[in-house]
């Protein structure tokens, strides 16, 4: 991979991370936030599908909060 392509990939990753942080600070529903963050992460890693797992505060259970693909 040449330097330009590596830089381009890094910019894409950082842009997606910034978008994820914006989602976390937005006023939209939590489920929509999880969906949008998962969509960004799938895009960054060029995956066909993904699942976002979170730990519930009260029970400490690990649950799938969003799934795509």
C-alpha positions as CSV (number, residue, x, y, z in Angstrom):
1,X,0.0,0.0,0.0
2,X,1.5,3.4,-0.9
3,X,1.7,6.3,1.4
4,X,-1.3,8.1,-0.2
5,X,-3.6,5.1,0.2
6,X,-2.5,4.6,3.8
7,X,-3.2,8.2,4.5
8,X,-6.6,8.0,2.8
9,X,-7.5,5.0,4.9
10,X,-6.5,6.8,8.1
11,X,-8.6,9.8,7.2
12,X,-11.6,7.6,6.5
13,X,-11.1,5.8,9.9
14,X,-10.8,9.1,11.8
15,X,-13.8,10.6,10.0
16,X,-15.9,7.6,11.0
17,X,-14.7,7.9,14.6
18,X,-15.6,11.5,14.6
19,X,-19.1,10.7,13.3
20,X,-19.5,8.1,16.0
21,X,-18.6,10.6,18.7
22,X,-21.1,13.1,17.2
23,X,-23.8,10.4,17.4
24,X,-23.0,9.7,21.1
25,X,-23.5,13.4,21.8
26,X,-26.7,13.8,19.8
27,X,-30.2,13.9,21.1
28,X,-31.5,11.0,19.1
29,X,-32.8,7.7,20.5
30,X,-30.1,5.3,21.9
31,X,-31.1,2.5,19.5
32,X,-30.6,4.8,16.6
33,X,-27.2,5.9,17.9
34,X,-26.1,2.3,18.2
35,X,-27.3,1.5,14.7
36,X,-25.5,4.5,13.2
37,X,-22.2,3.8,15.1
38,X,-22.3,0.2,13.9
39,X,-22.9,1.3,10.4
40,X,-19.8,3.6,10.6
41,X,-17.7,0.8,12.0
42,X,-18.8,-1.7,9.3
43,X,-17.9,0.9,6.7
44,X,-14.4,1.5,8.2
45,X,-13.5,-2.2,8.3
46,X,-15.2,-3.0,5.0
47,X,-17.3,-5.7,6.6
48,X,-20.5,-7.2,5.2
49,X,-22.1,-7.5,8.6
50,X,-21.6,-6.7,12.3
51,X,-23.1,-6.7,15.8
52,X,-22.6,-4.1,18.5
53,X,-22.5,-5.6,22.0
54,X,-22.9,-3.5,25.1
55,X,-22.9,-4.3,28.8
56,X,-26.1,-3.3,30.6
57,X,-25.4,-1.2,33.7
58,X,-27.9,-2.7,36.1
59,X,-27.3,-6.4,35.3
60,X,-23.9,-6.4,33.7
61,X,-25.3,-8.7,31.0
62,X,-23.8,-8.4,27.6
63,X,-26.5,-7.8,25.0
64,X,-26.6,-7.2,21.2
65,X,-27.7,-3.6,20.8
66,X,-27.5,-3.4,17.0
67,X,-27.0,-5.8,14.2
68,X,-26.6,-5.3,10.4
69,X,-26.1,-7.6,7.5
